[in-house]
Amino acid sequence: MNRFAPNRRFVVAALATALAFPIFAPGPAAAITPAEIKARGKLIVGIQGDNAPWGFVTSEGKQDGIDADIARLYGQELGVPVEFMPLEVNNRIPALTAGRVDVLFATMAMLPERAKAVQFSKPYVANAIVLIGPKADEIKSPADMGKYTIGVAKGAAQDTQVTKNAPSGTTIRRYDGDAASIQALVSGQVQALGGNIFYLQRIDQAKPGVFENKLEFQKLYNGACTRLGEKEFNASINAFIDKIKANGELQKIYDKWMKVPVPQFPDSIEGVPFTAG
């Protein structure tokens, strides 16, 4: 008898077993409804932990900011407490689709490429993507960006806009999150920074009067994100957003954090449905 025959029989048996019992890779999390969240007794919210005034953790360890206030209001609407999970920019959508969080109130700019992976709500806050540079320097057009080393939070809307608008050959350094990119500017690792309209408040705390918003690339609106196909959850959040716009609660949050009136929000954004189909 061929001494290798048992090994061949073993291989054949192993292959048959593998075909009969395939190994399944982890898939998307199952859909969840408001009723199931109420039954569980808490709402798990993905939020940014280092991006004031949107979402940040205070020195006392409390999650605070615009998104935190809105998320807590939505928890009250459901009648459950909110458990926050601070996330970095690149971890937001994966945390949602994997089921680690129920919803994102996490500075989620409503972009068509993101709408392929998550379901956006109606918009609830406005934002803009800008280039921040030294007051002493003239930066009047994207062509001027080539003279600078520019920092961005990797994978964020500002990464996309700086990459799109900067001249070929511009040095762009990508950092893990907003706090790291801001620190790169104030410490001199980069000379300019792609960010949102609220970055300057944080930068001025570290280097008062040195930097200013130079260029505006894109006006944006932020929405809450649920998983694709969660129709009841999406409808519940949209009804909540309509409610806080109408009853003045959203204006109170704007007064607290932004000091400006609530803007007129668009009825639609191309490539970004507000309701689950």
C-alpha positions as CSV (number, residue, x, y, z in Angstrom):
1,M,0.0,0.0,0.0
2,N,1.2,3.5,-0.8
3,R,2.3,5.0,2.4
4,F,0.9,8.4,1.3
5,A,-2.6,7.1,0.7
6,P,-3.9,7.8,4.3
7,N,-2.7,11.4,3.9
8,R,-4.6,11.8,0.6
9,R,-7.7,10.3,2.2
10,F,-7.4,12.8,5.1
11,V,-7.1,15.7,2.7
12,V,-10.2,14.6,0.7
13,A,-12.1,14.2,4.0
14,A,-11.0,17.6,5.2
15,L,-12.1,19.2,1.9
16,A,-15.5,17.5,2.1
17,T,-15.9,18.8,5.6
18,A,-15.0,22.3,4.6
19,L,-17.5,22.3,1.8
20,A,-20.2,20.9,4.1
21,F,-19.5,23.5,6.8
22,P,-18.2,26.7,5.2
23,I,-16.6,29.3,7.3
24,F,-18.7,32.4,7.4
25,A,-17.0,35.8,7.5
26,P,-18.7,38.3,9.9
27,G,-21.4,40.2,8.0
28,P,-23.3,43.4,8.6
29,A,-25.2,43.7,11.9
30,A,-28.9,42.9,11.9
31,A,-31.3,45.8,11.6
32,I,-32.6,47.2,14.9
33,T,-35.8,49.2,15.6
34,P,-36.7,51.9,18.2
35,A,-38.9,49.3,20.0
36,E,-35.9,47.0,20.4
37,I,-33.8,49.8,21.7
38,K,-36.5,50.7,24.3
39,A,-36.7,47.0,25.3
40,R,-33.0,46.8,25.8
41,G,-33.0,50.0,27.9
42,K,-30.3,52.1,26.4
43,L,-29.2,53.8,23.1
44,I,-25.6,53.2,22.0
45,V,-24.4,56.3,20.2
46,G,-21.2,56.6,18.1
47,I,-19.7,60.0,18.5
48,Q,-16.4,61.8,18.2
49,G,-14.4,62.1,21.3
50,D,-11.9,64.8,20.3
51,N,-13.6,67.3,18.0
52,A,-15.0,70.2,20.0
53,P,-17.6,71.6,19.7
54,W,-19.2,68.6,17.9
55,G,-18.2,65.8,20.2
56,F,-15.5,65.8,23.0
57,V,-14.8,64.3,26.4
58,T,-14.5,66.8,29.3
59,S,-11.9,66.7,32.0
60,E,-14.5,65.1,34.2
61,G,-14.9,62.3,31.6
62,K,-18.3,63.4,30.3
63,Q,-19.2,63.3,26.7
64,D,-20.2,66.8,25.6
65,G,-20.8,68.9,22.5
66,I,-23.4,69.6,19.9
67,D,-23.8,65.9,18.9
68,A,-23.9,64.8,22.5
69,D,-26.7,67.2,23.3
70,I,-28.7,66.1,20.3
71,A,-28.1,62.4,21.0
72,R,-29.3,62.8,24.6
73,L,-32.4,64.6,23.4
74,Y,-33.1,61.7,21.1
75,G,-32.6,59.2,24.0
76,Q,-35.2,61.2,26.0
77,E,-37.5,60.9,23.0
78,L,-37.1,57.1,23.2
79,G,-37.2,57.1,27.0
80,V,-33.8,55.5,27.4
81,P,-30.4,56.7,28.6
82,V,-27.6,57.2,26.1
83,E,-24.3,55.2,26.2
84,F,-21.6,57.0,24.2
85,M,-18.8,55.3,22.3
86,P,-16.1,57.8,21.2
87,L,-14.8,57.0,17.7
88,E,-12.1,58.3,15.4
89,V,-13.0,59.5,12.0
90,N,-12.1,56.3,10.2
91,N,-13.8,54.1,12.7
92,R,-17.3,55.7,12.6
93,I,-18.9,53.8,9.7
94,P,-17.3,50.4,10.5
95,A,-18.5,50.7,14.1
96,L,-22.0,51.3,12.9
97,T,-22.2,48.6,10.2
98,A,-20.6,46.0,12.6
99,G,-23.3,46.7,15.2
100,R,-21.0,48.2,17.9
101,V,-23.2,51.3,18.0
102,D,-26.9,51.8,17.1
103,V,-26.5,55.2,15.5
104,L,-23.9,57.9,14.7
105,F,-24.3,61.4,15.9
106,A,-20.6,62.0,14.9
107,T,-20.0,65.0,12.7
108,M,-21.1,62.9,9.8
109,A,-21.0,65.1,6.7
110,M,-23.7,64.1,4.2
111,L,-21.6,62.9,1.3
112,P,-22.8,60.6,-1.6
113,E,-20.0,58.1,-1.1
114,R,-20.9,57.7,2.5
115,A,-24.6,57.3,1.6
116,K,-23.7,54.0,-0.2
117,A,-22.7,52.5,3.2
118,V,-25.1,54.1,5.7
119,Q,-28.5,55.7,5.9
120,F,-28.5,59.4,6.6
121,S,-31.3,61.2,8.4
122,K,-32.4,64.7,7.5
123,P,-29.7,67.3,8.2
124,Y,-29.6,68.8,11.7
125,V,-26.5,71.1,11.6
126,A,-24.5,73.0,9.0
127,N,-20.7,73.1,8.6
128,A,-18.1,74.1,6.1
129,I,-14.7,72.7,5.1
130,V,-12.0,75.3,5.1
131,L,-8.2,75.8,4.8
132,I,-6.7,77.4,7.9
133,G,-3.4,79.2,7.5
134,P,-1.2,81.9,9.1
135,K,-2.7,85.4,9.2
136,A,0.6,86.8,8.1
137,D,0.5,84.8,4.8
138,E,-1.6,85.5,1.7
139,I,-3.6,82.4,0.6
140,K,-6.2,83.7,-1.8
141,S,-6.7,80.6,-4.1
142,P,-6.0,76.9,-4.2
143,A,-2.9,77.6,-6.3
144,D,-1.3,79.2,-3.2
145,M,-1.6,76.0,-1.3
146,G,1.4,74.4,-3.0
147,K,3.8,76.5,-0.9
148,Y,2.7,74.8,2.3
149,T,2.8,71.5,4.1
150,I,-0.8,70.9,4.9
151,G,-2.3,68.6,7.6
152,V,-5.6,66.9,7.5
153,A,-7.5,64.3,9.5
154,K,-7.2,61.1,7.5
155,G,-10.4,60.0,5.7
156,A,-12.4,63.1,6.7
157,A,-14.1,65.5,4.3
158,Q,-11.2,67.9,4.7
159,D,-8.8,65.2,3.5
160,T,-10.9,64.9,0.3
161,Q,-11.2,68.6,-0.3
162,V,-7.5,69.4,0.3
163,T,-6.4,66.6,-1.9
164,K,-8.8,67.7,-4.6
165,N,-7.9,71.4,-4.5
166,A,-4.2,71.4,-3.8
167,P,-1.8,71.7,-6.7
168,S,0.0,68.6,-7.8
169,G,3.1,68.0,-5.6
170,T,1.7,69.7,-2.5
171,T,2.8,67.9,0.7
172,I,-0.2,66.6,2.5
173,R,0.2,64.9,5.9
174,R,-2.6,62.8,7.1
175,Y,-3.2,62.2,10.8
176,D,-5.5,59.9,12.9
177,G,-8.2,62.3,13.9
178,D,-9.0,65.9,14.4
179,A,-7.0,66.5,17.6
180,A,-3.8,65.0,16.0
181,S,-4.1,67.2,12.9
182,I,-4.7,70.4,15.0
183,Q,-1.7,69.5,17.2
184,A,0.4,69.2,14.1
185,L,-0.5,72.8,13.1
186,V,0.1,74.4,16.5
187,S,3.4,72.5,17.0
188,G,4.7,73.5,13.6
189,Q,4.7,70.1,11.9
190,V,2.5,71.6,9.2
191,Q,2.0,75.2,8.1
192,A,-1.6,75.0,7.1
193,L,-4.6,72.8,7.9
194,G,-7.7,71.4,6.3
195,G,-10.6,71.5,8.8
196,N,-14.1,72.7,9.6
197,I,-15.3,76.1,10.6
198,F,-14.9,75.3,14.3
199,Y,-11.3,74.2,14.2
200,L,-10.2,77.8,14.7
201,Q,-11.7,78.1,18.2
202,R,-9.4,75.2,19.3
203,I,-6.4,76.5,17.5
204,D,-6.8,80.0,19.0
205,Q,-6.7,78.5,22.5
206,A,-3.2,77.2,21.8
207,K,-1.9,80.0,19.5
208,P,-4.1,83.1,19.9
209,G,-4.3,85.3,16.9
210,V,-1.8,83.4,14.7
211,F,-4.1,81.6,12.3
212,E,-7.4,82.3,10.3
213,N,-9.7,80.6,7.9
214,K,-8.3,81.3,4.4
215,L,-10.3,79.3,1.9
216,E,-13.7,77.7,1.9
217,F,-13.9,74.5,-0.1
218,Q,-17.4,73.1,0.6
219,K,-20.6,73.8,2.5
220,L,-21.7,70.7,4.3
221,Y,-24.6,69.4,6.4
222,N,-24.4,66.8,9.0
223,G,-27.0,64.0,9.6
224,A,-27.4,61.1,11.9
225,C,-26.5,57.7,10.5
226,T,-28.2,54.3,10.8
227,R,-27.6,51.1,9.0
228,L,-29.0,50.7,5.5
229,G,-32.5,49.2,5.5
230,E,-33.5,50.4,9.0
231,K,-36.7,52.1,7.9
232,E,-38.3,52.4,11.4
233,F,-35.2,53.7,13.0
234,N,-34.6,56.3,10.2
235,A,-38.2,57.4,10.3
236,S,-38.0,57.9,14.1
237,I,-34.9,60.0,13.9
238,N,-36.3,62.1,11.1
239,A,-39.5,62.8,13.1
240,F,-37.3,63.7,16.1
241,I,-35.2,66.2,14.0
242,D,-38.4,67.8,12.7
243,K,-39.6,68.1,16.3
244,I,-36.5,69.8,17.7
245,K,-36.4,72.2,14.7
246,A,-40.0,73.2,15.3
247,N,-40.0,73.4,19.1
248,G,-36.9,75.5,19.5
249,E,-34.6,72.8,21.1
250,L,-32.3,72.8,18.1
251,Q,-31.9,76.6,18.4
252,K,-31.0,76.3,22.1
253,I,-28.2,73.9,21.1
254,Y,-27.1,76.4,18.4
255,D,-27.2,79.2,20.9
256,K,-25.1,77.2,23.3
257,W,-22.4,76.0,20.9
258,M,-22.5,78.0,17.7
259,K,-23.9,81.4,18.6
260,V,-25.7,81.7,15.3
261,P,-29.3,81.1,14.1
262,V,-30.3,77.7,12.8
263,P,-29.8,77.8,9.1
264,Q,-32.3,76.9,6.4
265,F,-31.7,73.3,5.6
266,P,-31.9,71.9,2.1
267,D,-34.9,69.7,1.2
268,S,-32.6,67.3,-0.7
269,I,-28.9,66.7,-1.3
270,E,-27.9,65.0,-4.5
271,G,-26.8,61.4,-4.0
272,V,-27.9,61.4,-0.3
273,P,-31.4,60.2,0.5
274,F,-32.8,61.3,3.8
275,T,-35.3,58.4,4.1
276,A,-34.7,54.7,3.9
277,G,-36.0,53.2,0.7
